[in-house]
């Protein structure tokens, strides 16, 4: 049976998601849902300097998340426009 990861949000990431324009927010939600079954899709990039932190892009927006393979949890850390996400 395939492993299914639980997805949790940091409070700040939840607020960032709610502020996104509707079509963008829906795309990001679909992206997040897909992570529960495939936590490291081909398009995911490992963040340099960090152990288990990855980023995904959806158009001009970025999703930054961490994976805990021990307890099967994905934590959504940040969601935002590519101009502001790394600040």
Secondary structure, DSSP 8 states (H G I E B T S, - for coil): -----EEEE-HHHHHHHHHS-HHHHHHHHHHHHHHTT-SS-TT-EE-TT-SSEEEEEETTEEEEEEEETTTTEEEEEEEEETTTTT-
